[in-house]
């Protein structure tokens, strides 16, 4: 009788090979309370949405299931905002179209949240990594969010979290509002928001099977200078979006006093690198170098050289990879 109304959002985009298993894992949840499930597709160009729509048409279970497909691709941040607005649960779970939720994922986390008196605004669990073929890899042990109960702790050292295992309260989302539409990785923003609200909880068991090969910032597999330039632009766009969101969230809570040099360096560094990428000749890149007086000199020089000469950047990258393998 006291079980909260829960929403589970499955996000998909061009995942025809994994979406059926992911969707079925959502429908197989053993939660006994009221559960609404939204299959939300970000305008896939393959038959991903057809698969989940067919599954919906065949579903005879007790959970409330509905589907939605965006007319155009929104991107992760804007898609999150839209999907959250379409649901009504007090506690919100998210899932990706290539991951698998354990049958007891929702029931386990909801019970822990109730046992805690509904105080925590972000609850996470460990994960089981699976390979592309579905076989098990290593377990992923995430940070215990109960330690990060103040924003000062997050600023000092960010917790290791994986957004695929997150559940969060609607009150947390309402407190801070929508994500920056350019945001791709929401996991650290959610952890930061929770620290501003008083902390979170962790379940010490893997409740999500997390597939390798998703969106990644890893640059270990870069092979060409064009790869490096594309990685650099993507990485620093994500960094810009994340730290702009952190700045906005601090302002929302009237905690601008916490916007310190460390955080400003992250945002200013991202803005500087992206400004370098916009310029096509070296003279203009030098002008950008001189304009950004609020960025650390060594960082500025390194990225000026790397972006002006990506072949050199790749040489350094390959040397670093060899050193890592030796160590």
Helices and strands as residue ranges (DSSP letters): E 6-12, H 19-27, E 35-41, H 48-58, E 64-69, H 76-86, E 91-96, E 100-101, H 105-115, E 122-130, E 136-140, H 151-156, G 163-165, E 167-169, H 170-176, H 187-197, E 201-211, H 225-252, G 256-258, H 261-278, H 282-291, H 297-308, H 310-326
